[in-house]
Amino acid sequence: MSENLNVPVLEVNNLVTQFSSERGTVNAVRGVSLTLERGRTLGVVGESGSGKSVLSRSIMGLVPSNAIRTGSVRFQGEEILNLDSSALRHYWGEKMSMVFQDPMTALNPVLRIERQITESLHEHIDMTKAQARDTALALLTSVGIPEPARRLRQYPHEMSGGMRQRIMIAIALACGPRLLFADEPTTALDVTVQAQILDLLQELQVDRQMAMILVTHDLGVVAGRAHDIAVMYAGRIVEKAPAARLFEAVRHPYTEALLRSIPKLEMAKHTRLDAIGGRPPDLVNVPRGCSFAARCPYAQELCHTQEPVLRVDADDPDHSFACHFPVAETVVAAPAIKVDGRPPRLDNDSPTPDAGPHADDRGAH
């Protein structure tokens, strides 16, 4: 399939994903629509259970057999939602790829790193064993792994968590995908290593001009690294906007609550962070009206009876939200997009200056 630069890399329209369970039908993704252009990063944010990870897997077709999907998913203009796994193999790795949450479970513990990288190359690209090894060495170098020849001979358990995640990124990028999903890519890593991995993903995305979907529960992460942000709650997108706009004029109360829970540098020690009261709704028995109404401090009677539709902000056609009574205030200062296209980090994402000489785990064994 030839690449058409005038067509969005990804177009999702009214995607619904449901799972059968003993308790009934789980409504994991409920009518999500989005568009992603080449070279842009979309941050998808929400609490655990919001549907953000299921959304990524639904787009890629990485869902279990009991899943029912409807709607439309178009990759570079071609419909892929109803393709079987055999047809999707043409897309996985070569066209779109994913960096998973936990590299220890995603990597094969009994195979050397070299084989895990070269297997992906051989599946999609016609190359010799020597060419595949050279490519693997180059990939490890590109993701900041020292002594790549030695690392290729190692097993996953011989590496640190940050090193394993770099290996996962190398595997995901091996065949030059146009679209990269990064699903909570820094889970269980310490703060300094988290910043390094996120910086690496951002640099690779810009250098390769990939489209990227960065999935996280932390708005502070995407604020500095995504061009656009989609906030998910109970399987729906409840607010979507360019990153700077979202921080300048948040509209949905759930987004406001997420922003208020971000730690800030000026906070005194032991300051209690704002928490969102209550619990997310049961997706087997989705409540009538707005799914956030039971937890929302601004909810009125209408919110409990009528589900709000995603509507465009009158002040900005790129900003949409699903709320009957939207808020209108600035919660934190808006991050600007740098001239080179790289979204800057928020200050509280920066590596700590006194992390010490071993802060970067690239030299870990």
C-alpha positions as CSV (number, residue, x, y, z in Angstrom):
1,M,0.0,0.0,0.0
2,S,1.6,3.3,-1.1
3,E,1.6,6.1,1.4
4,N,-0.7,9.1,0.8
5,L,0.6,12.0,2.9
6,N,-2.7,13.9,2.3
7,V,-4.7,11.2,4.2
8,P,-4.6,11.1,8.0
9,V,-2.6,8.2,9.4
10,L,-5.6,7.2,11.6
11,E,-9.3,7.9,11.4
12,V,-11.6,6.4,14.0
13,N,-15.3,6.9,13.7
14,N,-17.9,5.9,16.4
15,L,-15.8,2.9,17.6
16,V,-17.7,0.7,20.1
17,T,-16.0,-2.2,21.8
18,Q,-18.0,-4.6,24.1
19,F,-17.0,-7.8,25.9
20,S,-19.2,-10.6,27.0
21,S,-18.8,-11.5,30.7
22,E,-20.6,-13.6,33.4
23,R,-22.1,-10.4,34.7
24,G,-23.3,-9.2,31.3
25,T,-21.9,-7.0,28.5
26,V,-19.0,-4.8,29.4
27,N,-19.2,-1.5,27.4
28,A,-15.5,-0.8,27.3
29,V,-15.4,1.8,24.5
30,R,-18.5,3.8,23.7
31,G,-18.6,5.7,20.5
32,V,-15.1,7.1,20.2
33,S,-14.1,9.2,17.2
34,L,-10.7,10.7,16.5
35,T,-8.2,11.6,13.7
36,L,-4.4,11.6,13.9
37,E,-2.1,13.2,11.4
38,R,1.5,12.2,10.5
39,G,4.1,13.6,12.9
40,R,1.6,14.4,15.7
41,T,1.2,12.9,19.2
42,L,-2.2,12.4,20.7
43,G,-2.3,11.9,24.5
44,V,-5.1,9.7,25.7
45,V,-5.7,10.2,29.4
46,G,-8.0,8.7,32.1
47,E,-8.1,6.7,35.3
48,S,-7.8,3.0,35.4
49,G,-10.9,1.5,33.8
50,S,-11.6,4.5,31.6
51,G,-11.2,2.5,28.4
52,K,-8.0,4.1,27.2
53,S,-5.9,0.9,26.9
54,V,-8.9,-1.0,25.4
55,L,-9.2,1.8,22.8
56,S,-5.6,1.3,21.6
57,R,-6.0,-2.5,21.4
58,S,-9.3,-2.1,19.6
59,I,-7.8,0.1,17.0
60,M,-5.0,-2.4,16.4
61,G,-7.3,-5.4,16.5
62,L,-5.6,-6.8,19.6
63,V,-8.8,-7.8,21.4
64,P,-9.9,-11.2,22.7
65,S,-12.4,-13.4,20.8
66,N,-15.3,-12.4,23.0
67,A,-15.0,-8.8,21.9
68,I,-17.5,-7.2,19.6
69,R,-16.4,-4.1,17.7
70,T,-18.5,-1.8,15.5
71,G,-17.8,1.5,13.9
72,S,-14.9,2.4,11.6
73,V,-11.1,2.3,11.9
74,R,-9.2,3.6,8.8
75,F,-5.4,3.4,8.6
76,Q,-4.0,5.7,5.9
77,G,-7.4,5.6,4.2
78,E,-8.0,1.9,4.3
79,E,-10.7,0.3,6.5
80,I,-9.1,-2.3,8.9
81,L,-11.8,-2.8,11.6
82,N,-13.1,-6.1,10.2
83,L,-9.8,-7.6,9.0
84,D,-9.0,-11.0,10.5
85,S,-5.7,-11.6,12.4
86,S,-4.1,-13.0,9.3
87,A,-4.7,-9.8,7.3
88,L,-3.8,-7.6,10.3
89,R,-0.3,-9.2,10.4
90,H,0.5,-7.1,7.4
91,Y,-0.1,-4.0,9.6
92,W,1.3,-5.1,13.0
93,G,4.9,-4.1,13.3
94,E,5.2,-2.8,9.7
95,K,2.5,-0.2,9.7
96,M,1.5,0.2,13.4
97,S,3.1,-1.0,16.5
98,M,2.7,-0.9,20.3
99,V,5.0,-0.4,23.3
100,F,3.3,-2.3,26.1
101,Q,3.1,-1.4,29.8
102,D,5.2,-4.2,31.3
103,P,8.2,-5.3,29.2
104,M,8.8,-8.3,31.5
105,T,5.5,-9.9,30.4
106,A,5.8,-8.6,26.8
107,L,9.3,-10.0,26.2
108,N,9.9,-13.7,25.9
109,P,12.0,-14.7,29.0
110,V,13.7,-17.7,27.3
111,L,14.8,-15.9,24.1
112,R,17.9,-13.7,23.7
113,I,17.3,-10.1,22.7
114,E,18.8,-10.6,19.3
115,R,16.2,-13.2,18.3
116,Q,13.3,-11.2,19.6
117,I,14.3,-8.2,17.5
118,T,15.3,-10.1,14.3
119,E,12.2,-12.3,14.3
120,S,10.1,-9.1,13.8
121,L,12.4,-8.0,11.0
122,H,12.3,-11.3,9.2
123,E,8.5,-11.5,9.3
124,H,8.1,-8.2,7.5
125,I,11.3,-7.5,5.6
126,D,13.3,-9.6,3.2
127,M,16.8,-9.5,4.6
128,T,19.7,-11.9,5.4
129,K,20.6,-13.0,9.0
130,A,23.6,-10.6,8.9
131,Q,21.5,-7.7,7.7
132,A,19.0,-8.4,10.5
133,R,21.7,-8.4,13.1
134,D,23.2,-5.2,11.8
135,T,19.7,-3.6,11.9
136,A,19.2,-4.8,15.5
137,L,22.5,-3.3,16.5
138,A,21.5,0.0,15.0
139,L,18.1,-0.1,16.7
140,L,19.7,-0.6,20.1
141,T,22.0,2.3,19.5
142,S,19.1,4.5,18.4
143,V,17.3,3.8,21.7
144,G,20.3,4.7,23.8
145,I,21.6,1.2,24.8
146,P,25.4,1.0,25.3
147,E,27.4,-2.0,24.2
148,P,24.6,-3.2,21.9
149,A,26.5,-6.3,20.7
150,R,26.7,-7.6,24.3
151,R,23.1,-6.7,24.9
152,L,21.9,-8.7,21.9
153,R,23.3,-11.9,23.6
154,Q,21.5,-11.3,26.9
155,Y,18.1,-12.4,28.2
156,P,15.4,-10.0,29.5
157,H,16.0,-10.9,33.2
158,E,19.6,-9.7,32.9
159,M,18.5,-6.1,32.3
160,S,17.0,-3.3,34.4
161,G,13.4,-2.2,33.9
162,G,14.4,0.9,32.0
163,M,16.7,-1.2,29.7
164,R,13.9,-3.7,29.0
165,Q,11.6,-0.8,28.1
166,R,14.2,0.5,25.6
167,I,14.3,-3.0,24.1
168,M,10.5,-2.9,23.7
169,I,10.8,0.4,21.9
170,A,13.5,-1.0,19.6
171,I,11.3,-4.0,18.7
172,A,8.3,-1.7,18.2
173,L,10.3,0.5,15.8
174,A,12.1,-2.3,14.0
175,C,10.0,-2.2,10.8
176,G,9.5,1.6,10.7
177,P,5.8,1.8,11.6
178,R,3.8,4.9,10.7
179,L,1.8,4.8,13.9
180,L,3.1,3.9,17.4
181,F,1.0,3.2,20.5
182,A,2.7,3.7,23.8
183,D,0.4,2.2,26.5
184,E,1.5,3.5,29.9
185,P,5.2,3.0,28.8
186,T,6.7,3.9,32.1
187,T,4.8,1.7,34.5
188,A,6.9,0.5,37.5
189,L,9.9,2.7,36.6
190,D,11.4,5.3,38.9
191,V,10.7,8.9,38.2
192,T,14.1,9.7,36.6
193,V,13.9,6.7,34.3
194,Q,10.3,7.5,33.4
195,A,11.5,10.9,32.1
196,Q,14.2,9.3,30.1
197,I,11.9,6.9,28.4
198,L,9.3,9.5,27.6
199,D,12.0,11.8,26.2
200,L,13.3,9.0,24.1
201,L,9.8,8.3,22.7
202,Q,9.3,12.0,21.9
203,E,12.7,12.3,20.1
204,L,12.1,9.2,18.0
205,Q,8.6,10.3,17.1
206,V,9.8,13.6,15.9
207,D,12.9,12.2,14.1
208,R,10.8,9.5,12.3
209,Q,7.7,11.7,11.8
210,M,5.5,9.0,13.2
211,A,2.0,9.5,14.5
212,M,1.9,8.4,18.1
213,I,-0.8,7.7,20.7
214,L,0.5,8.1,24.2
215,V,-1.8,6.4,26.7
216,T,-1.4,7.4,30.4
217,H,-3.3,8.2,33.6
218,D,-1.2,11.2,34.2
219,L,-2.1,14.5,32.5
220,G,1.3,15.9,33.6
221,V,3.0,13.5,31.2
222,V,1.1,14.4,28.1
223,A,1.0,18.1,28.8
224,G,4.6,18.3,27.9
225,R,4.7,15.7,25.2
226,A,1.5,15.6,23.2
227,H,0.2,18.0,20.6
228,D,-3.4,17.1,21.3
229,I,-5.1,15.5,24.3
230,A,-8.2,13.3,24.6
231,V,-9.6,12.7,28.1
232,M,-11.5,9.4,28.5
233,Y,-14.0,8.5,31.1
234,A,-16.3,5.4,31.3
235,G,-15.4,4.4,27.7
236,R,-16.1,7.8,26.1
237,I,-14.0,10.8,25.2
238,V,-15.3,13.6,27.4
239,E,-12.9,16.4,26.3
240,K,-10.6,16.8,23.4
241,A,-8.4,19.7,22.5
242,P,-4.9,20.9,21.5
243,A,-2.7,20.5,24.6
244,A,-2.2,24.2,25.2
245,R,-5.9,25.0,24.8
246,L,-6.9,22.3,27.2
247,F,-4.8,23.9,30.0
248,E,-5.9,27.4,29.1
249,A,-9.6,26.7,29.1
250,V,-10.6,23.3,30.6
251,R,-14.3,22.6,30.1
252,H,-15.1,19.2,31.6
253,P,-15.2,18.8,35.4
254,Y,-13.4,15.4,35.1
255,T,-10.5,17.1,33.2
256,E,-10.5,19.8,35.9
257,A,-10.2,17.2,38.6
258,L,-7.4,15.4,36.8
259,L,-5.5,18.7,36.5
260,R,-5.9,19.5,40.1
261,S,-4.4,16.1,41.1
262,I,-1.1,16.9,39.4
263,P,1.8,17.6,41.9
264,K,3.3,21.1,41.6
265,L,6.8,22.2,42.4
266,E,5.7,25.0,44.6
267,M,3.7,22.7,46.9
268,A,4.9,22.4,50.5
269,K,6.0,19.0,51.7
270,H,3.3,16.6,52.8
271,T,0.6,18.7,51.0
272,R,-2.4,16.5,50.3
273,L,-3.2,16.3,46.6
274,D,-6.7,16.8,45.4
275,A,-8.4,13.4,44.8
276,I,-11.5,12.6,42.8
277,G,-14.1,11.4,45.2
278,G,-16.3,8.3,44.5
279,R,-15.6,5.5,42.0
280,P,-15.9,5.1,38.2
281,P,-19.2,3.7,37.0
282,D,-19.9,0.0,36.4
283,L,-19.5,-0.5,32.6
284,V,-21.8,-3.4,32.7
285,N,-24.6,-1.2,34.1
286,V,-23.7,2.2,32.7
287,P,-25.8,4.8,34.6
288,R,-28.4,7.0,32.9
289,G,-27.3,10.5,32.0
290,C,-23.7,11.7,32.4
291,S,-21.4,8.9,33.7
292,F,-19.4,11.4,35.8
293,A,-22.5,13.0,37.4
294,A,-22.3,11.0,40.7
295,R,-18.7,12.3,41.3
296,C,-19.1,15.8,39.8
297,P,-19.4,18.8,42.2
298,Y,-21.3,20.8,39.5
299,A,-23.9,18.1,38.6
300,Q,-27.5,19.2,38.3
301,E,-30.7,17.2,37.7
302,L,-30.3,17.2,33.9
303,C,-26.9,15.5,34.3
304,H,-28.5,12.5,35.9
305,T,-31.1,12.0,33.2
306,Q,-29.5,13.0,29.9
307,E,-26.1,12.0,28.6
308,P,-24.3,15.0,27.1
309,V,-23.0,14.8,23.6
310,L,-19.5,15.8,22.6
311,R,-19.9,19.4,21.3
312,V,-17.6,22.0,19.9
313,D,-16.5,24.9,22.0
314,A,-17.9,28.2,20.6
315,D,-14.5,29.8,21.1
316,D,-12.4,27.1,19.5
317,P,-13.5,24.6,16.7
318,D,-10.6,22.3,17.7
319,H,-11.9,22.0,21.3
320,S,-14.8,19.8,22.2
321,F,-16.3,18.5,25.4
322,A,-19.3,16.5,26.7
323,C,-20.8,18.5,29.5
324,H,-24.1,20.2,30.1
325,F,-22.6,22.7,32.5
326,P,-19.0,23.2,31.5
327,V,-16.4,24.8,33.8
328,A,-14.4,27.8,32.5
329,E,-11.2,28.5,34.3
330,T,-7.4,28.1,34.0
331,V,-6.1,25.3,36.3
332,V,-2.4,25.5,35.3
333,A,-0.3,27.5,32.9
334,A,-0.5,26.2,29.4
335,P,2.6,24.6,27.9
336,A,3.6,26.0,24.5
337,I,4.7,23.9,21.5
338,K,8.3,24.6,20.5
339,V,9.2,25.8,17.0
340,D,10.8,22.5,16.1
341,G,7.5,20.7,16.8
342,R,8.7,19.1,20.1
343,P,6.2,19.7,22.9
344,P,8.2,20.8,26.0
345,R,8.0,19.0,29.3
346,L,6.3,20.5,32.4
347,D,8.9,21.3,35.1
348,N,7.8,18.6,37.4
349,D,8.6,16.0,34.7
350,S,12.2,17.0,34.5
351,P,14.8,14.6,35.9
352,T,16.0,15.5,39.4
353,P,19.3,17.4,39.2
354,D,20.8,15.5,42.1
355,A,19.9,12.0,40.8
356,G,23.5,11.1,40.8
357,P,25.8,9.6,38.2
358,H,23.7,6.4,37.9
359,A,20.4,8.1,37.3
360,D,20.3,7.0,33.7
361,D,20.0,3.3,33.8
362,R,21.4,2.8,30.3
363,G,24.5,1.4,31.8
364,A,22.7,-1.0,34.1
365,H,23.3,-4.7,33.8
